[in-house]
Amino acid sequence: MVETLSIAVIGAPGVGKTSIIRQFIYNDFSEVYTPTRTRYVYRPSVILNGNMYELKILDVPPISSFPSSSSQVSRLCLGNFIRGGFKQVPILVVGNKRDLQRQRFMPRRAVSVLVKKTWKCGYVECSAKFNWHVVLLFKELLGIAVARGMRQNHTSIRLQGALQRNRCTIM
């Protein structure tokens, strides 16, 4: 039986949420920005450590005003998508557009510490444009979701630990 893992990708306008998803699933990046207007669900299948999983990736339209805590994000944005308790949902803050390193306003380490202290969750940087750490991001996310037993009903995003310990294949 193929297990289903649900993932919600949320964030501010123009940060590259859809680009990260499309790079992961289709190995595709568009230079033209097209705002996401409605929720869209992608359903790729992946193999992780010899087990097949069906992913249900929810691409949510941009959030204009971001809540101050991770529990507010879960309640505000994910609604019925997450059927379990919000405290159990792992969250990963992703800093996309790593290729624009020269334009950053804070060092990566400072951002990581701020996210861990304020939101009590993991932080990772990637570049959807150059496909840098995109597959590794999802690979670690799936590993965490499976390890936490977040199967079937609710998984959001969180990343911690080494990225090279599991095997992931996109189908």
C-alpha positions as CSV (number, residue, x, y, z in Angstrom):
1,M,0.0,0.0,0.0
2,V,1.3,3.5,-0.9
3,E,1.2,5.9,2.0
4,T,0.2,9.5,1.5
5,L,2.1,12.4,3.0
6,S,0.4,15.9,2.9
7,I,2.6,19.0,2.6
8,A,1.4,22.6,2.7
9,V,3.7,25.3,1.2
10,I,2.8,28.7,2.5
11,G,4.4,32.2,2.6
12,A,4.5,35.8,1.4
13,P,4.0,36.9,-2.2
14,G,6.9,36.4,-4.6
15,V,9.2,34.2,-2.4
16,G,9.1,31.2,-4.8
17,K,6.7,28.7,-3.3
18,T,5.4,27.5,-6.6
19,S,8.9,27.6,-8.1
20,I,10.3,25.3,-5.4
21,I,7.4,22.8,-6.0
22,R,7.7,22.9,-9.8
23,Q,11.5,22.5,-9.6
24,F,11.1,19.5,-7.3
25,I,8.4,17.8,-9.4
26,Y,9.1,18.9,-13.0
27,N,12.8,20.1,-12.9
28,D,11.4,23.3,-14.3
29,F,11.9,27.0,-13.5
30,S,10.1,29.9,-15.0
31,E,11.8,33.4,-15.1
32,V,8.3,34.9,-15.4
33,Y,6.5,35.6,-12.1
34,T,2.9,34.5,-12.1
35,P,1.2,35.0,-8.8
36,T,-0.7,32.0,-7.4
37,R,-4.4,33.0,-7.2
38,T,-6.0,29.8,-5.9
39,R,-4.9,26.7,-4.0
40,Y,-3.5,24.0,-6.2
41,V,-2.6,20.4,-5.2
42,Y,0.3,18.5,-6.8
43,R,0.4,14.7,-6.4
44,P,3.9,13.3,-7.2
45,S,5.1,9.9,-6.1
46,V,8.5,9.4,-4.5
47,I,10.6,6.5,-3.2
48,L,12.4,7.1,0.1
49,N,14.5,4.3,1.6
50,G,12.8,1.7,-0.6
51,N,9.2,2.8,0.3
52,M,6.9,4.5,-2.1
53,Y,4.9,7.5,-0.9
54,E,2.3,9.6,-2.7
55,L,2.7,13.3,-1.8
56,K,-0.1,15.7,-1.6
57,I,1.6,19.1,-2.0
58,L,-0.7,22.0,-1.4
59,D,0.4,25.3,-3.0
60,V,-1.4,28.1,-1.1
61,P,-1.9,31.6,-2.4
62,P,0.4,34.2,-0.8
63,I,-0.2,35.4,2.7
64,S,-0.2,39.2,2.9
65,S,0.3,39.6,6.6
66,F,2.4,36.8,8.2
67,P,1.4,35.6,11.8
68,S,3.8,35.9,14.6
69,S,3.8,32.2,15.6
70,S,3.8,28.9,13.9
71,S,0.6,27.8,15.5
72,Q,-1.2,30.9,14.1
73,V,0.2,30.0,10.6
74,S,-1.2,26.5,10.9
75,R,-4.7,27.6,12.0
76,L,-4.9,30.6,9.6
77,C,-3.6,29.0,6.4
78,L,-4.1,25.2,6.6
79,G,-7.6,24.9,8.0
80,N,-9.0,21.5,7.2
81,F,-5.9,20.4,5.3
82,I,-4.4,19.3,8.6
83,R,-6.7,17.0,10.4
84,G,-4.6,16.3,13.5
85,G,-3.5,18.7,16.3
86,F,-1.5,21.7,15.1
87,K,1.1,21.2,17.8
88,Q,2.2,17.9,16.1
89,V,2.8,19.5,12.7
90,P,6.4,20.0,11.9
91,I,7.3,23.3,10.2
92,L,10.3,24.2,8.1
93,V,11.1,27.8,7.2
94,V,12.7,27.9,3.8
95,G,14.8,30.8,2.5
96,N,14.6,30.5,-1.2
97,K,16.5,32.6,-3.8
98,R,19.9,31.7,-2.3
99,D,21.3,32.7,-5.7
100,L,20.7,36.3,-4.7
101,Q,23.2,36.1,-1.9
102,R,24.6,39.6,-2.5
103,Q,21.2,41.1,-1.8
104,R,20.6,39.5,1.6
105,F,20.0,41.8,4.6
106,M,21.0,39.3,7.3
107,P,23.6,36.5,7.5
108,R,22.2,33.0,7.1
109,R,23.3,32.0,10.6
110,A,21.5,35.0,12.2
111,V,18.3,34.1,10.2
112,S,18.6,30.4,11.3
113,V,19.0,31.4,15.0
114,L,16.1,33.8,14.8
115,V,13.8,31.2,13.2
116,K,14.8,28.5,15.8
117,K,14.3,30.8,18.8
118,T,11.1,32.6,17.6
119,W,9.3,29.8,15.8
120,K,10.9,26.8,17.4
121,C,11.4,25.1,14.0
122,G,14.1,24.4,11.4
123,Y,15.5,26.6,8.6
124,V,17.1,25.8,5.3
125,E,18.1,27.8,2.3
126,C,17.7,26.8,-1.3
127,S,17.5,28.2,-4.9
128,A,14.6,27.0,-7.0
129,K,16.2,28.9,-10.0
130,F,19.4,26.7,-9.9
131,N,17.8,23.6,-8.3
132,W,20.2,24.0,-5.3
133,H,19.1,22.0,-2.3
134,V,15.5,21.6,-3.6
135,V,15.5,17.8,-3.8
136,L,17.5,17.6,-0.5
137,L,14.9,19.8,1.2
138,F,12.0,17.5,0.2
139,K,14.2,14.4,1.0
140,E,14.8,15.6,4.6
141,L,11.2,16.7,5.0
142,L,9.9,13.3,4.0
143,G,12.4,11.6,6.3
144,I,11.2,13.7,9.2
145,A,7.6,13.1,8.4
146,V,8.0,9.4,8.2
147,A,10.1,9.3,11.4
148,R,7.5,11.3,13.3
149,G,4.7,9.1,12.1
150,M,3.0,12.0,10.4
151,R,1.5,9.7,7.7
152,Q,-1.8,9.8,6.0
153,N,-3.3,13.0,7.4
154,H,-1.0,15.8,8.2
155,T,2.5,16.9,7.4
156,S,3.7,20.4,7.0
157,I,7.3,21.5,6.6
158,R,10.3,21.2,8.9
159,L,14.0,20.5,8.3
160,Q,16.8,19.5,10.8
161,G,19.8,17.3,10.5
162,A,22.0,16.0,7.7
163,L,20.6,15.9,4.3
164,Q,22.5,13.0,2.8
165,R,21.5,10.1,5.0
166,N,18.4,8.9,3.0
167,R,17.7,8.1,-0.6
168,C,14.9,9.8,-2.5
169,T,13.7,9.3,-6.0
170,I,11.2,11.4,-7.8
171,M,8.8,9.5,-10.1
